[in-house]
């Protein structure tokens, strides 16, 4: 087969010189003459090839010549399979026969990945749209073909950039998590060397808050999802950390966590205040709800109420808050932080004092900026 040598084809050239049997074609519409149809095909911005039921090419345009690097005289009268990579030709004949058995328009981008074959044997990715036509010579199909090589290259560049971004974010969360663990270790060392019991308690509380933040970055690093976390998974890990911190009271204070069957996801921006809020409520129950050797239980419940709000509660059966207690004026730093974290979640806080203390927090599933 000859390589392409035509450089100055005119759209109004007479295709009958190539042996194209269009004299027997009925124009596709009553308002469109055969000559006009030729011009439309020739001027088309994509490669256009018409084949008959036997798969023989009866019409090609200049774009098809350029795309496949053939002169049209070398294509007219030849089976369309010469434009298909050799390893796919047998299957292509079957697909072609199947199309003609039930001809219907097929838009581009639908179906399997396709490849074209140039005159030198080189292959390139293509998309094909098919349009069946009724002619006096019988049923034919007009194929519109575009070369998607550049599109795939651009897509590959985007995928490579996304992969690099993912690796970078993964490394950032890993480093942040490691740095927070270093801070936790330093706080623990400081607490071990502190002679003042009150100072040791303060350092331990600070260590717990840092752990709650580090846990967020740990989950993001493990799950490779940098936009949200599974709140149930987070709470399970957080409860384990709190149990380890207060293991001395583990024999008399039990910590129970109830989660829904379906996962509840929380965006990254609110995961840290949510974790800090749960940490403050649980640790305050450990410290203040069961004085002396009092025994009891702390229960954490998480659910989604069905109206687009996430709800969780932290309840204990301890001595309860004094009736006159006001969170904002409390001497406890933890209780002062609770309303601040609730505000960051754009949530609502309810407190019940009967038979212990119950903190119930609800906030929207979607953050205010995403609703």
Rosetta blueprint (number, residue, H / E / L):
1 X L
2 X L
3 X L
4 X L
5 X L
6 X L
7 X L
8 X L
9 X L
10 X L
11 X L
12 X L
13 X L
14 X L
15 X H
16 X H
17 X H
18 X H
19 X L
20 X L
21 X L
22 X H
23 X H
24 X H
25 X L
26 X L
27 X L
28 X L
29 X L
30 X L
31 X L
32 X L
33 X L
34 X H
35 X H
36 X H
37 X H
38 X H
39 X H
40 X H
41 X H
42 X H
43 X H
44 X L
45 X L
46 X L
47 X E
48 X E
49 X E
50 X E
51 X E
52 X E
53 X L
54 X L
55 X L
56 X E
57 X E
58 X E
59 X E
60 X E
61 X L
62 X H
63 X H
64 X H
65 X H
66 X H
67 X H
68 X H
69 X L
70 X L
71 X L
72 X H
73 X H
74 X H
75 X H
76 X L
77 X L
78 X L
79 X E
80 X H
81 X H
82 X H
83 X H
84 X L
85 X L
86 X H
87 X H
88 X H
89 X H
90 X H
91 X H
92 X H
93 X H
94 X H
95 X H
96 X H
97 X H
98 X H
99 X H
100 X H
101 X H
102 X L
103 X L
104 X L
105 X L
106 X E
107 X L
108 X L
109 X L
110 X L
111 X L
112 X L
113 X L
114 X E
115 X E
116 X E
117 X E
118 X L
119 X L
120 X L
121 X L
122 X L
123 X E
124 X E
125 X E
126 X E
127 X E
128 X E
129 X E
130 X E
131 X E
132 X E
133 X E
134 X E
135 X E
136 X L
137 X L
138 X E
139 X E
140 X E
141 X E
142 X E
143 X E
144 X E
145 X E
146 X E
147 X E
148 X L
149 X H
150 X H
151 X H
152 X H
153 X H
154 X H
155 X H
156 X H
157 X H
158 X H
159 X H
160 X H
161 X H
162 X H
163 X H
164 X H
165 X H
166 X H
167 X H
168 X H
169 X H
170 X H
171 X H
172 X H
173 X H
174 X H
175 X H
176 X H
177 X H
178 X H
179 X H
180 X H
181 X H
182 X H
183 X H
184 X H
185 X H
186 X H
187 X H
188 X H
189 X H
190 X H
191 X H
192 X H
193 X L
194 X L
195 X L
196 X L
197 X H
198 X H
199 X H
200 X H
201 X H
202 X H
203 X H
204 X H
205 X H
206 X H
207 X H
208 X H
209 X H
210 X H
211 X H
212 X H
213 X H
214 X H
215 X H
216 X H
217 X H
218 X H
219 X H
220 X H
221 X H
222 X H
223 X H
224 X L
225 X L
226 X L
227 X L
228 X E
229 X E
230 X E
231 X H
232 X H
233 X H
234 X H
235 X H
236 X H
237 X H
238 X H
239 X H
240 X H
241 X H
242 X H
243 X H
244 X H
245 X H
246 X L
247 X H
248 X H
249 X H
250 X L
251 X L
252 X L
253 X E
254 X E
255 X E
256 X E
257 X E
258 X E
259 X L
260 X L
261 X L
262 X L
263 X L
264 X L
265 X E
266 X E
267 X E
268 X H
269 X H
270 X H
271 X H
272 X H
273 X H
274 X H
275 X H
276 X H
277 X H
278 X H
279 X H
280 X H
281 X H
282 X H
283 X H
284 X H
285 X H
286 X H
287 X H
288 X H
289 X H
290 X L
291 X L
292 X L
293 X L
294 X L
295 X L
296 X E
297 X E
298 X E
299 X E
300 X E
301 X E
302 X E
303 X E
304 X E
305 X L
306 X L
307 X L
308 X L
309 X E
310 X E
311 X E
312 X E
313 X E
314 X E
315 X E
316 X E
317 X L
318 X L
319 X L
320 X L
321 X L
322 X L
323 X L
324 X L
325 X L
326 X L
327 X H
328 X H
329 X H
330 X L
331 X L
332 X L
333 X H
334 X H
335 X H
336 X H
337 X H
338 X H
339 X H
340 X H
341 X H
342 X H
343 X H
344 X H
345 X L
346 X L
347 X L
348 X E
349 X E
350 X E
351 X E
352 X E
353 X L
354 X L
355 X L
356 X L
357 X E
358 X E
359 X E
360 X E
361 X E
362 X E
363 X E
364 X E
365 X L
366 X L
367 X L
368 X H
369 X H
370 X H
371 X L
